């Protein structure tokens, strides 16, 4: 696992190179948590009072959600059920849940109804997670429905931020949803190697938290 070749699971391991395998939301929660926290803290520097923001489903975006309570008059649109529940009681935040089909094991909505809503709105900033990032070819996720909603989230945002830790970089999954230069800024962690940083920076602004 330390060399990136395997992903530990309960009672065993799976190959990190398997394009169609995706850990459940609960399995992802404990992975690289310190890096995700730093990425979230850096992301908050781009969220201002009065913003309308979109949070993709994911454990890194969930860390961003934990910090949003310091902002005022922010509208948060998300397809992540746990993020919506976490934020619903906080004064100063207006929470909108994207309706659609609930994806079992991932606590999020996808599908036609979710996609239709995203086609009708514009947001100031979108924070998008990814399962895999290949520097040359783009961003990937194992699920085609997830790929579709991520693509539409990027398109409805004035500014799109990719938030991902270094373990996602140098991989591909089944379904492509974006090019690297579709994003305004990539926020990753300080463990990203110098070569990857250089190659990514030629396409998009990269911040190492």
C-alpha positions in Angstrom: 0.0 0.0 0.0 2.8 2.4 0.8 4.2 2.1 -2.7 0.8 2.6 -4.2 0.4 -0.9 -5.7 -2.4 -2.2 -3.4 -5.3 -0.8 -1.5 -5.9 -2.5 1.9 -9.5 -3.6 2.5 -11.1 -5.4 5.4 -9.6 -8.9 5.3 -7.4 -8.4 2.3 -6.2 -6.1 -0.5 -7.1 -5.2 -4.1 -4.8 -3.9 -6.9 -4.6 -0.1 -7.0 -4.4 -0.5 -10.8 -7.9 -2.1 -11.2 -9.9 0.6 -13.1 -13.3 -0.5 -12.0 -12.8 -0.9 -8.3 -13.9 1.8 -5.9 -13.8 1.8 -2.1 -17.1 2.7 -0.4 -17.5 6.1 1.2 -17.0 4.6 4.6 -13.8 2.9 3.6 -12.4 6.1 2.1 -12.9 8.1 5.3 -9.7 7.0 7.0 -7.4 7.2 3.9 -4.8 10.0 3.9 -6.9 12.1 6.4 -4.1 14.5 7.4 -3.4 15.4 3.7 -7.1 15.9 3.1 -7.4 18.2 6.1 -4.6 20.4 4.8 -6.2 20.5 1.3 -9.5 21.6 2.9 -7.8 24.3 4.9 -6.2 25.7 1.8 -9.4 25.4 -0.2 -11.2 27.6 2.4 -8.9 30.5 1.4 -10.9 30.7 -1.8 -14.4 30.7 -0.2 -15.7 34.2 0.7 -18.8 35.3 2.5 -21.7 35.5 0.1 -20.4 32.8 -2.3 -22.5 30.2 -4.0 -20.4 27.0 -4.0 -20.8 23.5 -5.2 -19.3 20.6 -3.2 -18.9 17.3 -5.0 -19.3 14.1 -3.0 -16.1 12.9 -1.4 -14.0 12.6 1.7 -11.9 15.6 0.8 -14.9 17.8 0.1 -16.4 16.6 3.4 -13.3 18.1 5.1 -14.1 21.4 3.4 -17.6 21.2 4.6 -16.5 21.0 8.2 -14.7 24.3 7.9 -17.6 26.2 6.2 -19.3 27.2 9.4 -16.9 30.2 9.8 -18.4 31.8 6.6 -21.6 33.7 6.4 -24.3 33.9 3.8 -22.8 31.1 1.8 -25.0 28.8 -0.3 -23.8 25.3 -0.5 -25.1 23.0 -3.2 -24.1 19.3 -3.0 -25.0 15.8 -4.1 -23.4 14.4 -0.9 -26.1 13.4 1.6 -23.7 13.4 4.6 -22.4 16.9 3.8 -26.0 18.2 3.6 -26.8 16.7 6.9 -23.7 18.0 8.5 -24.4 21.6 7.4 -28.2 21.8 7.7 -28.3 23.3 11.2 -25.7 26.0 10.8 -26.8 29.7 10.7 -25.3 31.5 7.8 -25.3 28.6 5.4 -28.1 27.9 2.9 -27.9 24.2 1.9 -29.3 22.8 -1.3 -29.3 19.1 -1.9 -29.2 17.9 -5.5 -32.0 15.4 -6.0 -31.6 12.2 -8.0 -30.9 8.5 -7.5 -29.0 7.6 -4.4 -25.9 5.6 -5.1 -25.7 2.7 -2.6 -22.7 2.7 -0.4 -21.6 6.2 -1.5 -24.1 8.5 0.2 -24.6 10.6 -2.9 -27.1 11.3 -5.7 -26.5 10.8 -9.4 -28.6 10.4 -12.6 -31.0 12.3 -14.8 -32.7 14.5 -12.1 -29.3 15.5 -10.7 -27.9 16.3 -14.1 -30.9 18.4 -15.1 -30.6 20.6 -12.0 -26.9 21.3 -12.7 -27.8 22.3 -16.3 -30.0 25.1 -14.9 -27.7 26.7 -12.4 -24.5 28.8 -12.2 -22.2 28.8 -9.1 -19.3 30.9 -8.1 -17.0 28.0 -7.3 -17.1 24.2 -7.5 -14.8 21.9 -5.5 -14.5 18.6 -7.3 -13.0 15.3 -6.1 -11.5 12.6 -8.2 -10.6 8.9 -8.0 -7.7 9.1 -10.5 -5.7 11.8 -12.2 -3.5 11.0 -15.3 -1.5 14.1 -16.1 -1.6 13.6 -19.8 -5.1 12.3 -20.4 -7.3 13.7 -17.6 -9.5 12.9 -14.6 -11.3 9.6 -14.0 -13.8 7.8 -11.8 -14.9 4.1 -11.9 -18.6 4.9 -12.3 -20.2 6.4 -15.4 -23.0 8.1 -13.6 -20.5 9.7 -11.2 -18.4 10.9 -14.2 -21.4 12.6 -15.8 -22.4 14.6 -12.7 -18.8 15.7 -12.1 -18.5 16.9 -15.7 -21.7 19.0 -15.3 -20.6 20.4 -12.0 -17.4 21.7 -13.6 -19.4 23.3 -16.5 -21.8 25.2 -14.2 -19.0 26.9 -12.2 -17.3 30.2 -12.8 -14.2 28.7 -11.1 -13.6 25.0 -10.8 -11.1 23.7 -8.1 -9.8 20.1 -8.2 -9.1 18.8 -4.7 -7.2 15.6 -4.5 -4.3 14.1 -2.5 -1.1 12.8 -4.1 -2.2 9.2 -4.1 -4.8 9.9 -6.8 -2.2 11.2 -9.2 -0.6 8.9 -11.9 -3.7 6.7 -12.1 -6.6 6.0 -14.4 -10.1 4.7 -13.7 -12.8 3.5 -16.0 -14.7 6.7 -16.9 -13.1 10.0 -17.9 -15.0 13.2 -16.7 -12.6 16.1 -17.4 -9.3 17.4 -18.7 -6.8 18.8 -16.3 -7.0 22.2 -17.8 -10.8 22.3 -17.3 -9.9 23.4 -13.8 -8.7 26.9 -12.7 -6.7 25.5 -9.7 -5.6 22.1 -8.4 -5.2 21.9 -4.7 -3.2 18.8 -3.6 -0.8 18.0 -0.7 2.9 18.7 -0.2 3.8 15.1 -0.8 3.3 15.5 -4.5 6.6 14.7 -6.2 8.5 17.5 -8.0 8.3 15.9 -11.5 4.5 15.5 -11.3 4.2 19.0 -9.9 6.2 20.4 -12.9 4.1 18.5 -15.5 0.8 19.5 -13.9 1.9 23.2 -13.5 2.4 23.4 -17.3 -1.4 22.8 -17.7 -3.0 24.4 -14.6 -2.1 26.3 -11.4 -1.2 23.8 -8.7 -1.1 24.5 -5.0 0.6 22.1 -2.6 -0.9 22.4 0.8 
